[in-house]
Amino acid sequence: MYLTLENITKTFPARGGTGEVTAVHNVNLEIKKGELVTLLGPSGCGKTTTLRMIAGFEFPTSGEIILDGSPINSLPPHKRDMSMVFQSYAIFPHLTVYENIAYGLNVQRLSKSIISERVNRALALVHLEGYGDRAPTQLSGGQQQRVALARALIMEPKVLLMDEPLSNLDAKLREEMRTEIRRIQKEMNITSVYVTHDQIEAMTLSDRIVVMNLGVIEQIGTPVEIYRYPNSRFVADFIGRANFISGVVQEQSERNLTVKSLGEVITLKNVQRQFKKQEAVTLIIRPEMTRVKKTGELFNGTIRRAAYLGNVIEYDIEVGNQLITGLEMDPYVMELFPENEQVTVGFAEGCIQVLPDEKNHD
């Protein structure tokens, strides 16, 4: 592996000077060369502290960070062959776009011709040709972020680190810059670690996502694996939207699992986990995995909320004593069931994830 974190733990002194706070606990992560890995999680989960330890701005309390076969724990940031793009851009206001991008190369005392060639190449890479003489104040937020990205890339680092670089942009610019960052990262085949709390950003950009919570890694996987096969309620709830429905195992044969839920018995195929008879479980069902029809589905329900959103129809349906969110994705469906309408509800059973009931598995 190109970048490895082995049993990384980071503690800080607690406020008041008594005791310690563990920000990151026993994190293990292996990143391949050319891979873009996103650290994703809510505020305070340890993702930025982990990134800062990779960069050298913080040092692990214990554990080891290895880059391209060599331990780098004791190296200061400027000797780690990494570049970082910050949330605040950190562009020098008194320098032109060209001078900002060239700054690191000037520190290295490279010749003017080499600097000029590399700056122009970096400007072209981020689609800022012709902007070299402009002041940062003449740029939009998106253009400033491109300058920050070009300044990081021009150093040709072994690893590119990005700490919520798009959080200060508006929604449309964020979407545009997500596409640009992924294009540039693939074009350069540069190993990248990206920190965000935005699930869509993580799903769009990543080869793999590392979901963190309370200083530990909850799950590592591709966007498809994280979304389709969450291994905990936290992951399912944090990535996208989910219905959590209680059930009781009736029997399990090979990969088929029979569960009683919402007053009915359903059979789920190709279940990976093993469960005991009468074990309490939680079914994770995404809203888009529901089917809402007047008749013909397994469960009877009542529409409690209906919202036409153009591309989808969103429902809250009361089934038994539980409220389930469903999305009708079919653009040809013109019928909007009104509130208090009696309907039937079904689920795409091949997409249901089954987890042990967490109340019984502390």
C-alpha angles and dihedrals in degrees: 000000000000100000120022132182112197119195093326115188128174125189129181129196111266120244111273091035097266121115131341139277118219109218096173124021126198097324117184119186136159120197124191125223110273094015125132110215122184124209104212131183147104124293112292095022094120100253097122092043088053091050092048090053090052089050094047097243088115128028124221118251086218138353133054138268115208125191120190091339098313128101111239103180094113097042120104117236096261091057098051097081092234134126126207132208111203132210090241094050089230092218116168105246095204094056129076122243089261093049092047092053093043094048098099093045091052089053087055088052095232119169119274092243093054091045092049092050094048095044092051090048090050092048090053091047092057094038096248100124110154094022097095097104096047125107118238089246089064092059132086120237091261092050091049090053089052089054090051090049093048091049090054095045096047089069088063092224125192088232131025114209122197124188110198090309096173101045094100094054127090119253097265094047091047090056092048093047093047088060092046095049091050092047093050094044092053093043092053094035088222122169106242139186115197127189122205143142090207111103095198091052090052094047092048099046108032138096085189134005125216109203111204131191130174093350098309135093112255097184142346121205149113117291089260093050094047093048101038099035110030111176096208141030089247093058093046091049095045097047108061123316128309144181114226110207125182120230143166123227114242098180143328127215119180103309098341119098125192114205133179109220135157089004096303136089118239131181119221119199131216095014109175100200127074119235135184125238111271091014115150112240140175121231114211111208123175115221092242089056092067127096119208116193138156091242141352105059126107102247128057116221147163125234108239098171133015125186126179107211099175100246094040141019113226122206137184106205126188109221113178103321096328131093112224125192115220134181124208103209100176109112090202093061105102098168116098111195109225125230114283091022114144110237141160123243131205136175133221092248096198088063099051115112118208122206133174111264103266094214087067096041106056 
